[in-house]
Amino acid sequence: MESKAQNGVWPVMLTPFTDTGRVDYKALEALIQWYEERGVSGLFAVCQSSEMFFLSLQERVELSRFIKRTAHVPVISSGHTSYSIDDQIDELKRVADTGVDAVILITNRLAEQGSAPEVWRNSLDQILAALPGDLPLGFYECPYPYKRLISDSEISYAAGTGRFHFLKDTCCDAALIQRRLELIKGSSLRLFNANTATILDSLRHGAAGFSGVMANFHPELYVWLCRNWDKEPERAELVQAFLTMASQIEKQLYPVNAKAYLQGKGLPITIYTRSKNHHEMSPLFLSEVEQLDRLTEWFKKKM
């Protein structure tokens, strides 16, 4: 079954803000161009990296519309952050109306933590019944406010509907990823791994690509890996090892550090965020970001 999710790298987009906390659309336009110049296949707008839980519904809708209108690659978007399913359906419809190429469901929104599996399935069925049948959909196993992984039966059910095309997988488990890839084989659903340490292994077993935090630092290396892992296996192993070590920067002060990294690359972006205190970006943290940039540039020359 044909999928609408093009293989490759789909960055989880940052939201640039001004120093006063407003969405900075001029910086966002530059950021979109930066992603595209590095060969990404598409853009995942309004996700956790975008600070969606700290954006109003109007901001989420406006961001989705602006990114879709500005980008030259496909754009998918999420942004249903409410607890009520009726409110979520309204949010999802408004995001869909912006013209994005697919609307992504956040798995932890469909049931509260500890709820029975039937609750999640009932919520999904309500959403599917309410949204247009020809609207491409996807899933995102967002870790906030809690991580809700999709079960085998749920992923099989979703794949069987023919309506799902994108899964941002955050299980960080190579064996589980392999099993999921078997479950969705032959369907329109494609798995995009968010975990760097398992990306090469997942590509070897049929994953469609990468959609993770580190595509906000050096997406071009993930693009290279997705395109060349089977043609240059020895070099791919080295790229995998470098990316795994570089990804430890995620544990620092993300997304503030990603904005600092991009600022160092010349983008007109502030380090202001709503989800973290950007004043905690210490001189030590900035030094680590700068050293990662120097190491990345050295590594790319040696590839």
N, C-alpha and C positions, 0 to 999 in steps of 0.2 A: 504494500500500500504506500503510495507516495506521501512523503512528509513535506510540510511547509517550512520546516526548520532546517536551514542550510548548515551543513557540517562546518566546523571550524571554531573560532573563538568568539564568544559573546560576552564582552565585559559587563560586569554589574556596575552600572554607572554611578559616579559621584554626582552630588548636587552642589555646584559652586554657590557660595553666598557672598554678599558684600560684607564689609566690616560691621555693618549695622544689622546683619542677619536676614536681609532680603535675598531672594533668589536672583543670582547674577546671570542674566541671559546672554550677555556679551561673552562672559567667561565660558558659559555652557556651549556656545557656538564654537569657540576655540577648542574646547575639550572634545566635542564631536569630531571636529576635523583631525585632531591628534589621534584619536582612536582609528579613524578611517585610514589615515596615512600609514598606519602600522599593520594594515591588512586584515582587520577584523571582519568577520562574516555578518555580524549583526550587533545590535545594542539592546541590553536589558535595562530598560528605564524603570524608574520608580520601584526600587527594591530596597532591601535593608541598607546596602551601601549608599543608596540615594537618601537615606534617613527618612523613609516613607512614614514611619510612625511619629515623626516630628514635623510632618507636612500637613497642611489642611487639605481637605478634599479638593478645593478649588486649585491649590498649588499642584496637587498630584495630576489633576486633569490638564492644567495648563502646561506642565512639564511634558506630559505624554504628547500633547498636541504639538508643542514646539519642537521636540526631538524628532517626531515623525515627519514634520514639515521640513526640517533642516537636514536630516541625515540622507545619505545616498545608499545606505544599506538597510535591510529590514530592521524594524523596531518592535520589540515586545514590551509589555508593561504590566505591572501588577497594581498594587495600591489599595486593595480592600483590607482595611485595618480595623473595622468595627467588629463587635462581638455578635450583634444580631445578624442573622442570615438575611433578613429583609433589607437591612441597611447595606450589607455587603453586596447584595444583588444590585442595589441602586448604584453603589460605587463602581461595580464592574461594568454596568451598562454605560455609565458616563465615561469611563476609560475607553471602552469599546468604541464609543461614538467619536473619539478623536482620530480614528482611522488607523490605529496601530495594527501591526500584522498578526498579532496574537495577544490574548489576554491570559495572564498567568495567575493561577489560584495558589494562595499560600496555604500549605497543608495544615498549619496549626490554627487557622481561622475557622475551620469547619467543625471543630469540636474542642471543648476545654480539656486541659490536661487531666488525664485519668478517666475520661469518658469512655463508655463502651464503644466498640467498633461500629455498632449499628448507628450511633449518633453521627459519626463522621460520614458514613455512607448515605444516610438520609439527607444530610446537609448537601452533599454533593449532588444527589438526585434533584433536590430543590433548585440548586443553581443551574444545573443542566437544563431543567424544564423551563427556567425563566429566561435563559440566554438564547439568542438566535442559533438555530441548529447548524448554520454554516460559519459560525464564528470560531476560528482556530483557538484552541486552548492549550494550556500547559500547567505544570505544577512546579512549585518552588518549596523545598524543604527548609524554610527559613528557621534559623536557630533562635529567633527572638519572637515572642516572649518565652517560648519553649520549643524545642525541636520535636517535630512530629514526623517520623519516617513513615513512608507508605508501606503497607504490608504487601506480601506477594499477591494475595487475593485482590487487594485494592488496585494494584498496578495492572493486574490482568484485566480487571473489570474496565478500568479506564482505557486501556489499549483497545479493548474490544468494542468500545463505542465508536471508534474512528474519529473522534473529535479532538483528541489530544496529540500534540506534535512536539512538545518540549518538556523535558524533565530536568530541572536543575537539582542534581543529586548531591546531597551533603552527608551521606552515610559514612564516608571515609573508610570504607571496608571493601577491599579488593574482591573478596569472595562474594559478598552480597551484590556488588556491582555486576559481577559476572552472571550471577543468577538473574538479576533484573534484566540484563541484556538478552538472556535466553527467553524470558517471559514476554518481552516486547518484540521479539524477532518477527518480521513479516507485517508488523503494524505500522501506522504512521507515527507512533511515538518514538522520539529519539532521546537518548540519554546524554546529557552534558555534565561532565564531572566538575565539581567545584573544588575538589581536593587535589593539591599539587602532587603530593607524595605518591598518589596512585594513578596519575594521569596517563603515563606511558602504558602501564599494564592495562588500563581500561581501553585505551585506543586499540591495543592489540586484540582485545576481545570484542570490539565492535562499537565502542562509544563514539558518539558523533563529534565530540569536541570538549572544549573547556569553557566554563562560565564561573569564574571565581574572582576573589579579591585581588589576586596578584596580576590580573590583567589591567589593573590600574597603575602598575609600576613598569612592567616590560612586556606588554602584550605581544610584541613582535617575536619574542622567543617562544611563546606558546603557539603563535601562528606557525612558526617554523616547525615545531614539533608535530603539530597536527597535520601538516602537509608532507613531512619528510620522515616520519618515524619508521616507515616500512622500507624506504629507499636507502637510508643511511642509518642502519640499526646501531652501529657502534657509537656514532656521534650522538644519536638520540639518547643513548644511555648517559653520556656526559651532560647533555642538556638537562635531562631529567634530574641528575644529581645536583647540578647547579641550582635549578629551580626549587628543588626541595629545601636546600639550605637557605636560599634567598627568602623563601616563604616564611621563615621564622619571624620576619619583620611584622607579620600579621598580628603577632602577640603583643606588639608594642603599644601604640595608641592610634589604632585605625578607627575612622578614616582620616584623622588629622594628619597622620604621617604620610598618607598617600597624597594629600593635597600639598604637603610640604615638598614631597618628591617632585610633583608636577610643577610646582612653583620653581624649583631648582632647574627644571628642564626648560624654563622660559614661558610657561603658560601664565596668563594674567588671572591667577586664581589665588584667593586668600586661603588661610588655613582655618578660617572660622567654620565651626560645625555646631549643629544644635544637639547632636546626640552625645558629644563628649566636650569636655572643657579644653579648648585649644590652648589655654594658658599652661596646661600641663606638658606641652611639647617642649621639654627641657633642652638645654644645650647638648646634653649627652644624647638624647633621642635624635636631635637634628644631625649630630655628627654621625650617628649610625645610619641615618637615611642617606647622607652624603657619601659615606663609604660604600653603601650598597650601590649607589649610582656609579661610582668610579669602578667598582668591581664588575658591574654589569657591562659597562662600556669596554672594559678590558676583555671580558669573556667573549663578547660578540666579535671582537677583532681576532680572537684566537680560534673561533669556530671553523 
